[in-house]
Amino acid sequence: MKAIVVTDQAAGTAGVKLVERPEPQAAINDVVVQIHASGFTGDELSWPSTWTDRVGRDRTPSIPGHELAGMVTALGYGTTGLSVGQRVFGLTDWYRDGTLAEYVAVEARNLAPLPGDVDFTEGAALVMPGLTAWQGLFEHGRLQAGQSVLVHGAAGVVGSMATQLAREAGAYVIGTGRAAGRQTALEFGAQEFVDLDNDSLEDVGGVDLVFDVLGGDIAKRSAGLIRAGGTLVTITGPTGARPTDGLTVDFVVVPDRTQLSEIVRRLRDGRVRTNIGKVATLDDAVAAFNPTERVKGKTIIRVRP
Ligand SMILES: NC(=O)c1ccc[n+]([C@@H]2O[C@H](COP(=O)([O-])OP(=O)(O)OC[C@H]3O[C@@H](n4cnc5c(N)ncnc54)[C@H](OP(=O)(O)O)[C@@H]3O)[C@@H](O)[C@H]2O)c1
């Protein structure tokens, strides 16, 4: 099969290559999925899981990309809950070969059924932002209707989904970002927007939850805005930011079938939409991951036409 591989951590996205690889086999509780659309986050190339297995052994050349939408083609020993020919979408294990390929072997529990009226490109684009936003807002952030949430990077891939899900849950959403992101953030449902280059973050006053995708000094300053009992949720790695009377949760997204089904239901109802910036073929993926101009929104690789 065709697959994108990486071998050289220092090279970043310039080191991705399109090669031929053997098709994967389904292990216990796995399915093999014929991939129709795949998503990739550039930061994966800095994560240890792209380069080693769980005990630290080199696993290069490895196939990056962990978001998929496709069709089940084989079941492993003992696998239940999915069937051959079923449309699925989901998030694969960080430590295994990923989804920038024609086929992937993945644990069935990482996947959810993809309804027949949802395009594979849309399905793949929902996975990472949908699960990350859901887990940050509702699991870790315990967001309730009527509460206020400050969503950093609200025009970005994860931030735009967090904005929509928070609004839909009845929260008051203040988005942030650069000036150029204002209109996009408002269109995704933010009720206010703070331009982090020109407005004062401190003027926001108190919020119940901060959903942080930026880290650094912005995360630290945001901690001071959190009301007693509130939470700072961050997805950029530990920031050292702590609210005086509240929680900080730094987390990495995990697969969840139930949450994927909730999120895709909202897509079908028109309650959320994806934030896709570019769609490229697998043959063009190397160029798509090394764009000459900044692409805003998610890049999706359409593996099968
Ligand atoms: N922990 C996890 O499970 C997890 C899951 C998914 C993603 N992530 C991480 O989350 C981060 C965000 O991912 P994403 O896909 O949402 O990225 P993205 O689409 O680039 O979104 C980031 C947004 O923030 C804006 N922004 C960036 N730096 C800014 C600054 N200094 N001031 C104001 N606005 C700024 C960007 O504007 P411009 O486009 O104008 O730069 C963009 O609108 C990445 O680091 C990613 O690796 C973590």
The ligand as a Gaussian input file, in Angstrom:
#p B3LYP/6-31G(d) Opt

LIG

0 1
 N       -3.480000      17.807000      23.915000
 C       -4.215000      17.394000      22.885000
 O       -4.888000      16.386000      22.979000
 C       -4.255000      18.183000      21.618000
 C       -5.214000      17.853000      20.639000
 C       -5.276000      18.644000      19.493000
 C       -4.395000      19.711000      19.317000
 N       -3.466000      19.962000      20.283000
 C       -2.559000      21.133000      20.162000
 O       -3.357000      22.294000      20.293000
 C       -2.758000      23.371000      19.608000
 C       -3.784000      24.048000      18.721000
 O       -4.134000      23.178000      17.664000
 P       -5.064000      23.668000      16.471000
 O       -5.085000      22.550000      15.495000
 O       -6.348000      24.192000      16.978000
 O       -4.179000      24.886000      15.873000
 P       -4.635000      26.095000      14.961000
 O       -5.713000      25.673000      14.016000
 O       -3.398000      26.713000      14.409000
 O       -5.321000      27.111000      15.998000
 C       -4.625000      28.005000      16.802000
 C       -5.370000      29.350000      16.743000
 O       -4.765000      30.249000      17.671000
 C       -4.274000      31.399000      16.975000
 N       -3.019000      31.792000      17.596000
 C       -1.862000      31.100000      17.589000
 N       -0.915000      31.772000      18.298000
 C       -1.500000      32.914000      18.732000
 C       -1.050000      34.011000      19.503000
 N        0.201000      34.077000      19.968000
 N       -1.920000      34.999000      19.772000
 C       -3.177000      34.945000      19.308000
 N       -3.673000      33.926000      18.576000
 C       -2.845000      32.919000      18.290000
 C       -4.082000      30.946000      15.542000
 O       -4.121000      32.056000      14.674000
 P       -3.244000      32.029000      13.317000
 O       -3.852000      30.966000      12.477000
 O       -3.427000      33.399000      12.777000
 O       -1.845000      31.703000      13.737000
 C       -5.282000      29.993000      15.366000
 O       -6.475000      30.692000      15.109000
 C       -1.570000      22.761000      18.845000
 O       -0.410000      23.001000      19.596000
 C       -1.910000      21.281000      18.809000
 O       -0.779000      20.466000      18.688000
 C       -3.383000      19.233000      21.410000

